[in-house]
């Protein structure tokens, strides 16, 4: 990571600048699955990933940014959030699929 809080960081998912207060480091492969590589994301984008996908799905299929961007539900979210201010944040809810597990 090693990013100075004053440097401009662009979210690789929504392509918007991430204010320092809204930066989250996302493990591309979950730490519970041995992942060490991270990417800076908007907090709302990061939480949406975990609201939609299990750690197993992240480790097996969605362990890089391009795959995440192509997930149908996440792509729909990204289209929506791109129109929001850079510091926008809203509560994220787990998908019905994950709540019923």
KANOR-V730833 format. One line per field, one symbol per residue. ss: DSSP state (a for helix, b for strand, c for the rest). A space follows every 10 residues. Layout:
# KANOR-V730833
ss=???
This chain:
# KANOR-V730833
ss=cccccccccb ccccccbcca aabbbbbccc aaaccccbbb bbaaaaaaaa aaccaaaaaa ccccaaaaaa caaaaaaaaa accccccccc cccccaaaac c
